[in-house]
Amino acid sequence: MIDNLRDRVISRQSITKTEALQISMIQKIEMFDLFAAANRIRQTFRGDSVDLCAIVN
């Protein structure tokens, strides 16, 4: 399920509310798969760079 949703998000397709609820109920053993999918999505859309902003008073 997670790989399918990852691929859909990367191809800019939406997920349903039901699918989002299924993600929220995944078992602990699947958490690392979810983290890997989130990382892949981040790399696809944002890359590995980080922008920092600070306010100094």
Phi and psi in degrees as GROMACS dihedral restraints (atoms count N, CA, C in turn):
[ dihedral_restraints ]
;  ai    aj    ak    al  type     phi  dphi    fc
    3     4     5     6     1   -62.4    20    10
    4     5     6     7     1   -43.1    20    10
    6     7     8     9     1   -63.4    20    10
    7     8     9    10     1   -39.3    20    10
    9    10    11    12     1   -63.4    20    10
   10    11    12    13     1   -45.7    20    10
   12    13    14    15     1   -65.6    20    10
   13    14    15    16     1   -40.6    20    10
   15    16    17    18     1   -57.2    20    10
   16    17    18    19     1   -47.5    20    10
   18    19    20    21     1   -64.0    20    10
   19    20    21    22     1   -37.3    20    10
   21    22    23    24     1   -66.8    20    10
   22    23    24    25     1   -42.4    20    10
   24    25    26    27     1   -64.6    20    10
   25    26    27    28     1   -42.4    20    10
   27    28    29    30     1   -62.8    20    10
   28    29    30    31     1   -32.9    20    10
   30    31    32    33     1   -88.4    20    10
   31    32    33    34     1    16.1    20    10
   33    34    35    36     1    65.0    20    10
   34    35    36    37     1    32.5    20    10
   36    37    38    39     1  -100.6    20    10
   37    38    39    40     1   149.6    20    10
   39    40    41    42     1   -81.9    20    10
   40    41    42    43     1   157.8    20    10
   42    43    44    45     1  -105.7    20    10
   43    44    45    46     1   157.5    20    10
   45    46    47    48     1   -85.4    20    10
   46    47    48    49     1   166.5    20    10
   48    49    50    51     1   -62.0    20    10
   49    50    51    52     1   -38.3    20    10
   51    52    53    54     1   -62.2    20    10
   52    53    54    55     1   -42.4    20    10
   54    55    56    57     1   -65.7    20    10
   55    56    57    58     1   -39.0    20    10
   57    58    59    60     1   -62.7    20    10
   58    59    60    61     1   -40.2    20    10
   60    61    62    63     1   -65.0    20    10
   61    62    63    64     1   -38.4    20    10
   63    64    65    66     1   -62.0    20    10
   64    65    66    67     1   -39.4    20    10
   66    67    68    69     1   -61.7    20    10
   67    68    69    70     1   -40.7    20    10
   69    70    71    72     1   -68.3    20    10
   70    71    72    73     1   -15.5    20    10
   72    73    74    75     1  -108.6    20    10
   73    74    75    76     1    16.5    20    10
   75    76    77    78     1   -68.6    20    10
   76    77    78    79     1   155.3    20    10
   78    79    80    81     1   -78.1    20    10
   79    80    81    82     1   159.8    20    10
   81    82    83    84     1   -55.9    20    10
   82    83    84    85     1   -36.8    20    10
   84    85    86    87     1   -64.6    20    10
   85    86    87    88     1   -24.2    20    10
   87    88    89    90     1   -90.4    20    10
   88    89    90    91     1    -5.6    20    10
   90    91    92    93     1   -58.9    20    10
   91    92    93    94     1   -41.1    20    10
   93    94    95    96     1   -66.5    20    10
   94    95    96    97     1   -32.2    20    10
   96    97    98    99     1   -65.6    20    10
   97    98    99   100     1   -39.7    20    10
   99   100   101   102     1   -65.3    20    10
  100   101   102   103     1   -43.1    20    10
  102   103   104   105     1   -61.8    20    10
  103   104   105   106     1   -42.1    20    10
  105   106   107   108     1   -64.5    20    10
  106   107   108   109     1   -40.0    20    10
  108   109   110   111     1   -65.6    20    10
  109   110   111   112     1   -42.9    20    10
  111   112   113   114     1   -62.9    20    10
  112   113   114   115     1   -40.0    20    10
  114   115   116   117     1   -63.7    20    10
  115   116   117   118     1   -42.6    20    10
  117   118   119   120     1   -63.5    20    10
  118   119   120   121     1   -41.4    20    10
  120   121   122   123     1   -63.1    20    10
  121   122   123   124     1   -44.7    20    10
  123   124   125   126     1   -60.9    20    10
  124   125   126   127     1   -45.3    20    10
  126   127   128   129     1   -61.5    20    10
  127   128   129   130     1   -38.8    20    10
  129   130   131   132     1   -64.2    20    10
  130   131   132   133     1   -44.1    20    10
  132   133   134   135     1   -96.0    20    10
  133   134   135   136     1   -27.9    20    10
  135   136   137   138     1  -121.9    20    10
  136   137   138   139     1   -14.4    20    10
  138   139   140   141     1    74.7    20    10
  139   140   141   142     1  -160.4    20    10
  141   142   143   144     1  -104.6    20    10
  142   143   144   145     1     6.3    20    10
  144   145   146   147     1   -85.7    20    10
  145   146   147   148     1   154.7    20    10
  147   148   149   150     1  -128.6    20    10
  148   149   150   151     1   132.8    20    10
  150   151   152   153     1  -106.2    20    10
  151   152   153   154     1   128.8    20    10
  153   154   155   156     1  -112.2    20    10
  154   155   156   157     1   145.9    20    10
  156   157   158   159     1  -135.0    20    10
  157   158   159   160     1   135.9    20    10
  159   160   161   162     1  -136.9    20    10
  160   161   162   163     1   145.6    20    10
  162   163   164   165     1  -112.4    20    10
  163   164   165   166     1   124.3    20    10
  165   166   167   168     1  -113.9    20    10
  166   167   168   169     1   125.7    20    10
